[in-house]
Amino acid sequence: MNPVVHFEMPYRDGARAARFYTAAFGWQTQMLGEAMGRYITVTTATQDARPGAPAGAINGGLFPYKADWPAQHPGVVIGVEDLAAAMARVAAAGGQVLGEPMDIPGVGAYVAFMDTEGNRHAMLKPLMA
C-alpha cells in the first residue's frame, strides 16, 4: 500500500496564502524562493493529530498557479518505492502521467498525474525509500 505523504495547493499570491493559513490554522510556512520554483512548504502538524492512531499526519506545500498547466487544483502526493513502476501502474489503470519525473533536491523524485476522474495528484519516491 502506498500512503499519502504530502498535499499540494496552488496559490495566486504566495505571501497572502501563507498569511491566511498561518492566521486561520496556525500552520508554519517556509518560502523556498526562486531556485525551488517559489514553492512554499507548510507544516500542519509536528506529530500525528489523531490520538491513538498510527502515525500519519501529513504536511504539504503551496505552488504558484500557472494558467498554462493542467489541473491547477489541490491534490495529494503519494509515496512510492519504485517511481517507474508506479507510473506504469497509473497508465495501466487509465490515468495519465504528466511529463517526466523531476528530482527535488534533498527530497526525492516527483511526477504529477491525472486520475481517471480528472484529479491532478503526484507521486514521490523519497530519497530514503
C-alpha positions, 0 to 999 in steps of 0.5 A: 500500500502506498500512503499519502505523504504530502498535499499540494495547493496552488496559490495566486499570491504566495505571501497572502496564502501563507498569511491566511493559513498561518492566521486561520490554522496556525500552520508554519510556512517556509518560502523556498524562493526562486531556485525551488520554483517559489514553492512554499512548504507548510507544516500542519502538524509536528506529530500525528493529530489523531490520538491513538492512531498510527502515525500519519499526519501529513504536511504539504506545500503551496505552488504558484498557479500557472494558467498554462498547466493542467489541473491547477487544483489541490491534490495529494502526493503519494509515496512510492518505492519504485517511481517507474513502476508506479507510473506504469501502474497509473497508465495501466489503470487509465490515468495519465502521467504528466511529463517526466519525473523531476528530482527535488533536491534533498527530497526525492523524485516527483511526477504529477498525474491525472486520475481517471476522474480528472484529479491532478495528484503526484507521486514521490519516491523519497530519497530514503525509500 
